[in-house]
Amino acid sequence: MKTIVIIPTYNERKNIEKLLKAIFDLPIDNLEVLVVDDSSPDGTSDIVNKNAQQNPRLHLLKRAEKKGLGTAYVAGFRFSLEHDFDRIIEMDADFSHDPKDITRLIEASGQFDVTIGSRYIQGVNVVNWPLRRLLLSMGASLYTRLVTGLPVRDCTAGFVCYRRQVLESINLDHVKSDGYSFQIEMKFKAWKKGFTLGEIPIIFIDRRWGESKMSKKIVQEAYWMVWRLKLLSLFGKLE
């Protein structure tokens, strides 16, 4: 079983080399990494490229400009399907997701089509977030569940393992989200296509270095996206 971890980056120079080492130190066979970098001005891609020259399990996809989280993952999904990976994992570049939990995601993917590293399946497992950010995240998941019926506690989770069959069934050309609503859109489409979604508890720790990519635009996009998904589903136009 071939597994790939997709890591979107923009100005993650302080994190990326440490993260790559932590991932490749895991005792997992057939594990590879794809970094999708949006031409980070801080030289993130230069570090990845240097490491890739010494490690055939590391791949770099450098894009010409900053295009958003959703399109970065879609590009990574296409790469993963074209190169015959069986398990495709999404992961942040800032150590908010513990690399050691990759093993648990892969193990749980034997049971679920979509395995979610969840901050809220067993209480609230978030460290170092300000109260406003925590309430925004929890509120977004509650709002999504109420509007769409999506049976997931952590709808905006970004630490996710997909079986390739899930991504093959979704029309990636029609994935519209660029921000964190992308996470909602992918989970909802997988659920509506009959795939099983499961959550395993993780501890989410706010980034050690660098700046958060959260913005008002991202929040607004997520607010309207759930209604778009609901309506497309009701009218049988969800792809």
Secondary structure, DSSP 8 states (H G I E B T S, - for coil): --EEEEEEESS-HHHHHHHHHHHHTS--TTEEEEEEE---TT-HHHHHHHHHTT-TTEEEEE-SS---HHHHHHHHHHHHHHTT-SEEEE--SSSSS-TTHHHHHHHHTTT-SEEEEESSTTS--EES--HHHHHHHHHHHHHHHHHH----S-TT---EEEEHHHHHHS-GGG----STHHHHHHHHHHHHTT--EEEEE--EE--SSS-----HHHHHHHHHHHHHHHHHHHTT---
